[in-house]
Structures are given as structure tokens and as C-alpha cells.
């Protein structure tokens, strides 16, 4: 099991793991139409190319015997989706294939995010998590995150509420 930084040559692998993990995580609670729209737009070649070449965004893959089983995305500076604080790091995504849940892969990816936050000498890490994703909320609470606000995440035509959570490092 290893964690490695993704690059532009990994775009097809990122597209595949991104779509698959998002679908596994959210398809049972959302309409097929909303899922299709989000997956097509959120994981388009153009969008992923932009994100992979953004100097303030990083993707990291969790790999097991050459298979990508999860990934992480973090943002700093102006690449953060909402709070554009230069003293913050956004943990935008941690996703792991369902077959690997319960094997501490998410924790390894999380640990990488915290390592990156410390290397960037930020004051805090923040994220948004869907209010109905109780497993993820428990995971972040277990790791010391506390809620501080809410925002709307649009999935297709459906407006959903994300809980915004923060972890102070200093």
C-alpha cells in the first residue's frame, strides 16, 4: 500500500477512481439524472486537466498492488473552493473504493493531507461534508474536526447542505 502524488499523466486513472468512488458513495441517495450530470461535469477531462495543472491543488492516490483504491485532493490559496485564506488548506476530497472501507485507507490519505498542511505551515484545515454522510462526519470528528458553518453543494438540480468543519493546527 502506498500513497503517491498524481500528475497529468494520471488523468484517466483519476477520472476513473473519481467517478467510481463518487458513484459508490452517493448514488443510493441521489437520482440517476443528478448523478450523471455531476459525474460528466465534475470529472470531465477539461476540469481534471485544470485541477491537475493547478499549482495550488494536489491529488494523491492510494495504491495497492498497482491498483488505485482511493484518492485525496487538497487545495491552498485561491484554489480553495470557498474560504480563500492563505493560512488554510482545504481538504476537498477523500474517497476510497467500497471494497477497501474499514482498512484504514481513508486514514492514510487523511494523514497525508495533514502532512501537506503542516508542510505549507497553515493554521488550519477545513472541509465540507454532506450532512447525510454520517460515516464521513464521524471520521472527521474522530480526527478532531469541529463544525463551524454550512454551505450548499449542488448535485445536478439538487441543492444539498454540507457541514463545514475545521481543524486548527496551531
C-alpha positions as CSV (number, residue, x, y, z in Angstrom):
1,X,0.0,0.0,0.0
2,X,1.5,3.3,-1.0
3,X,0.4,7.0,-1.3
4,X,1.7,8.9,-4.3
5,X,1.2,12.3,-5.9
6,X,-0.8,12.2,-9.1
7,X,0.2,14.1,-12.2
8,X,-1.2,15.0,-15.6
9,X,-0.3,11.6,-17.0
10,X,-2.7,10.1,-14.4
11,X,-5.8,11.9,-15.8
12,X,-7.6,8.8,-17.0
13,X,-6.9,7.0,-13.7
14,X,-8.1,10.0,-11.8
15,X,-11.3,10.2,-13.9
16,X,-12.0,6.5,-13.3
17,X,-11.4,6.5,-9.5
18,X,-13.2,9.8,-9.1
19,X,-16.3,8.7,-10.9
20,X,-16.4,5.3,-9.3
21,X,-15.9,6.4,-5.7
22,X,-18.4,9.3,-6.0
23,X,-21.0,6.9,-7.5
24,X,-20.4,4.3,-4.9
25,X,-20.7,6.9,-2.1
26,X,-23.7,8.9,-3.2
27,X,-25.7,7.0,-5.9
28,X,-28.1,5.3,-3.5
29,X,-29.2,8.7,-2.1
30,X,-29.5,10.7,-5.3
31,X,-31.3,10.4,-8.7
32,X,-29.6,8.8,-11.6
33,X,-30.1,12.1,-13.6
34,X,-28.3,14.2,-11.0
35,X,-25.5,11.7,-10.6
36,X,-25.0,11.6,-14.4
37,X,-24.8,15.4,-14.7
38,X,-22.4,15.7,-11.8
39,X,-20.1,12.8,-12.9
40,X,-19.9,14.2,-16.5
41,X,-19.1,17.7,-15.4
42,X,-17.1,17.1,-12.2
43,X,-14.8,14.6,-13.8
44,X,-14.5,15.9,-17.3
45,X,-11.1,15.8,-19.0
46,X,-11.1,19.7,-19.1
47,X,-11.9,20.1,-15.4
48,X,-9.4,17.5,-14.3
49,X,-6.7,18.9,-16.5
50,X,-7.2,22.3,-15.0
51,X,-7.1,20.8,-11.5
52,X,-4.0,18.6,-12.1
53,X,-2.1,21.5,-13.5
54,X,-3.1,24.0,-10.8
55,X,0.0,24.7,-8.6
56,X,-2.3,25.2,-5.6
57,X,-4.1,21.9,-5.9
58,X,-2.8,18.4,-5.3
59,X,-4.2,14.9,-5.8
60,X,-2.7,11.8,-4.2
61,X,-3.6,8.2,-5.0
62,X,-3.8,5.3,-2.5
63,X,-2.4,2.3,-4.5
64,X,-2.5,-1.3,-3.5
65,X,-0.5,-3.7,-5.8
66,X,-0.7,-1.3,-8.7
67,X,-4.5,-0.7,-8.3
68,X,-5.7,2.8,-7.4
69,X,-8.1,2.2,-4.5
70,X,-8.7,5.8,-3.2
71,X,-7.6,9.4,-3.6
72,X,-7.2,12.7,-1.9
73,X,-7.5,16.2,-3.2
74,X,-6.3,19.3,-1.3
75,X,-6.3,23.0,-2.2
76,X,-4.4,26.0,-0.9
77,X,-4.6,29.8,-1.7
78,X,-7.0,30.9,-4.3
79,X,-7.7,27.3,-5.4
80,X,-9.8,26.7,-2.3
81,X,-13.4,26.3,-3.2
82,X,-14.8,28.7,-0.7
83,X,-12.6,30.0,2.1
84,X,-9.6,31.6,0.3
85,X,-7.4,32.0,3.4
86,X,-3.7,31.8,2.7
87,X,-3.3,30.3,6.1
88,X,-5.6,27.4,5.4
89,X,-5.7,24.2,3.5
90,X,-8.9,22.8,2.1
91,X,-9.3,19.0,2.3
92,X,-11.7,18.8,-0.7
93,X,-11.9,15.1,-1.2
94,X,-11.0,11.8,0.4
95,X,-12.6,8.8,-1.4
96,X,-11.9,5.1,-1.0
97,X,-13.5,2.3,-3.0
98,X,-16.2,0.5,-1.0
99,X,-14.3,-2.8,-1.2
100,X,-11.5,-1.2,0.9
101,X,-13.6,0.6,3.6
102,X,-12.6,-0.4,7.1
103,X,-8.9,-0.9,6.1
104,X,-7.6,2.5,7.3
105,X,-7.0,3.7,3.7
106,X,-9.0,6.9,4.4
107,X,-6.9,7.4,7.5
108,X,-3.7,7.1,5.5
109,X,-5.0,9.7,2.9
110,X,-6.1,11.9,5.8
111,X,-2.6,11.7,7.3
112,X,-1.1,12.7,4.0
113,X,-3.4,15.8,3.9
114,X,-2.3,16.8,7.4
115,X,1.3,16.3,6.4
116,X,0.8,18.6,3.4
117,X,-1.0,21.2,5.7
118,X,2.0,21.2,8.1
119,X,4.5,21.4,5.2
120,X,2.5,24.5,4.0
121,X,2.6,25.9,7.5
122,X,-1.1,26.7,7.6
123,X,-3.1,27.5,10.7
124,X,-6.0,25.2,10.0
125,X,-7.5,22.6,7.6
126,X,-11.2,22.9,6.6
127,X,-13.6,20.8,4.5
128,X,-17.3,20.4,3.6
129,X,-19.1,17.1,4.1
130,X,-22.7,16.3,3.2
131,X,-24.9,16.4,6.2
132,X,-26.3,12.9,5.3
133,X,-22.8,11.3,5.1
134,X,-22.7,10.3,8.7
135,X,-19.8,7.9,8.2
136,X,-17.6,10.7,6.9
137,X,-18.7,13.1,9.6
138,X,-17.8,10.6,12.3
139,X,-14.4,10.1,10.7
140,X,-13.6,13.8,10.7
141,X,-14.9,14.3,14.3
142,X,-12.7,11.4,15.4
143,X,-9.8,13.3,13.8
144,X,-10.6,16.5,15.7
145,X,-12.6,18.5,13.2
146,X,-15.5,20.6,14.5
147,X,-18.4,22.1,12.6
148,X,-18.3,25.9,12.0
149,X,-20.8,26.6,9.2
150,X,-22.9,25.2,6.4
151,X,-23.0,25.7,2.7
152,X,-24.9,24.4,-0.3
153,X,-23.5,21.8,-2.6
154,X,-25.3,21.4,-5.9
155,X,-25.6,17.9,-7.3
156,X,-27.3,18.2,-10.6
157,X,-30.5,20.1,-9.8
158,X,-30.5,19.1,-6.1
159,X,-29.2,21.6,-3.6
160,X,-27.7,19.7,-0.6
161,X,-26.4,21.0,2.7
162,X,-22.7,20.4,3.5
163,X,-21.5,20.9,7.1
164,X,-18.2,22.8,7.0
165,X,-15.7,21.5,9.5
166,X,-12.3,22.9,10.7
167,X,-9.3,21.5,12.4
168,X,-6.8,24.0,14.0
169,X,-3.2,23.0,13.7
170,X,-1.7,25.9,15.7
